[in-house]
């Protein structure tokens, strides 16, 4: 998948590394 914008497919905020 591409880089998550703000919401991950799990419904949780993506890890901002």
C-alpha positions as CSV (number, residue, x, y, z in Angstrom):
1,X,0.0,0.0,0.0
2,X,1.0,3.6,-0.3
3,X,2.0,5.8,2.7
4,X,-0.9,6.3,5.0
5,X,-2.2,9.9,5.1
6,X,-3.7,10.2,8.5
7,X,-5.9,7.1,9.1
8,X,-4.5,3.6,8.8
9,X,-6.6,0.7,7.5
10,X,-6.9,-0.4,11.2
11,X,-8.6,2.8,12.0
12,X,-5.8,4.0,14.2
13,X,-3.4,7.0,13.5
14,X,-0.4,6.0,11.4
15,X,3.1,6.0,13.0
16,X,4.9,9.2,12.1
17,X,8.5,8.1,11.8
